[in-house]
Amino acid sequence: MSEDDARRRDAEDPGYRDLFLVPPAQGGKYQESAYFAGNSLGLQPRAVRDNLLIDLDNWAALGVEGHHEGDRPWVSYPEQLIEPAARLVGALPEETVIMNTLTVNLHLLMVSFYRPRGERVRILVEESAFPSDSYAVRSQARFHGLDPDSEVIRTTDPLGYLAAEGDKVALVLLGGVNYLTGELLDIPEITRAAHAAGAIVGWDLAHAAGNIPLKLHEWGPDFAAWCSYKYINSGPGAIGAAFVHQRHLDDPSIQRFEGWWGTDPGTRFRMDPVSTPPANAGAWQISTPPIYAMSAIRTSLELFDKIGMPELRARSLRLTAYLESLLDGRTVITPTDPERRGCQLSLRVPDADGLSKRLSQGHGVIADSRNPDILRLAPTPLYSTYHDCWRAAEAIGQEI
Ligand SMILES: Cc1ncc(COP(=O)(O)O)c(C=O)c1O
């Protein structure tokens, strides 16, 4: 397929690139990068800077009064973002909280939901779980006096494992979209199977949130957590978010690590020595929220709300299918069924690190590598273009 064909597709299906700042290309003949690393760090929406300045100006103008005054009082800043955050993942607002970063949230949720008892002590993760998740679950097992080498089970077949050994599983913790392969797991089906086996189920949605439509409330997992720096485009180290299903929100027996931000906001400033957590996911908050880090989330969620996940997913399917067609003949390890993947395609290539460097320096194509042999390309429907896809395929063709 030709460059003209890619340009024609962009004219017909333009996406939202103008709303983003695209880094200049480090090499090659085009001015802008062809950016495929939104599965690692999303690009900066242009409106972030203005939103951040508003928050900085409020600090300058209001000082400590900014906690309670102005049009975005800091005490309720996370709550101001809850409705769009919940919409993005198909959750109820009371099931959603914006706080901390992803691995921290997984730990806080495991404090509540990984409660090994008797024979039911195992934690089930996927074979290629993200290392941070693996470290987190192993340390949780140790925290309960268990041996992670025998009680943390890595599997490529969670449904099979649950059918065979489900009565020994306390917690299933899986990535909704696998970071390495780009495979989208059947979240509702695995959630059902885990519950049928009597286990708790949580999802790491780092590579799913903002990438595929989610219906967390309806699908019914016990908890989930995700970050905002990938597809949610909220910047490096952006604040993450978490979901706790409604059925757990009013359970006084639930264990939690507490801090003053998790007590009832109506009485928080009475400074009582004993907390009274609200019946919502905000009860999992601990500390004062970092306001400047939240400006970017505000901007980004406004974009998702304006455009809507269904439209983004439809464009994502078109873009990824186009890229796939250009990569025909190469070894793509991501499922070919569009319903079993998000936007990312993972290729098996020789010397992935070297290739990714050559793509960037020689062609201005930013992909990323996972050693030794995986190159990940994530055309994101907000700012990637058909021309980017064409450039990536051309550059790969020249390099390997
Ligand atoms: C699937 C997955 N889980 C966990 C993490 C770790 O996230 P954090 O550094 O925000 O804790 C990442 C980071 O990229 C990830 O991709």
The ligand as an SDF file (V2000), in Angstrom:
LIG
                    3D

 16 16  0  0  0  0  0  0  0  0999 V2000
    0.7760   -4.0210   33.4520 C   0  0  0  0  0  0  0  0  0  0  0  0
    1.5110   -3.0970   34.3690 C   0  0  0  0  0  0  0  0  0  0  0  0
    1.3930   -3.2620   35.7030 N   0  0  0  0  0  0  0  0  0  0  0  0
    2.0460   -2.4660   36.5650 C   0  0  0  0  0  0  0  0  0  0  0  0
    2.8560   -1.4440   36.1190 C   0  0  0  0  0  0  0  0  0  0  0  0
    3.5830   -0.6090   37.1230 C   0  0  0  0  0  0  0  0  0  0  0  0
    2.9870    0.6200   37.2710 O   0  0  0  0  0  0  0  0  0  0  0  0
    3.4820    1.6860   38.3860 P   0  0  0  0  0  0  0  0  0  0  0  0
    4.9190    1.9840   38.1060 O   0  0  0  0  0  0  0  0  0  0  0  0
    2.6140    2.8840   38.1340 O   0  0  0  0  0  0  0  0  0  0  0  0
    3.2740    1.0930   39.7180 O   0  0  0  0  0  0  0  0  0  0  0  0
    2.9920   -1.2160   34.7380 C   0  0  0  0  0  0  0  0  0  0  0  0
    3.8470   -0.1330   34.2420 C   0  0  0  0  0  0  0  0  0  0  0  0
    4.0810    0.0620   33.0860 O   0  0  0  0  0  0  0  0  0  0  0  0
    2.3040   -2.0790   33.8610 C   0  0  0  0  0  0  0  0  0  0  0  0
    2.4260   -1.9390   32.5170 O   0  0  0  0  0  0  0  0  0  0  0  0
  1  2  1  0
  2  3  1  0
  2 15  2  0
  3  4  2  0
  4  5  1  0
  5  6  1  0
  5 12  2  0
  6  7  1  0
  7  8  1  0
  8  9  2  0
  8 10  1  0
  8 11  1  0
 12 13  1  0
 12 15  1  0
 13 14  2  0
 15 16  1  0
M  END
$$$$
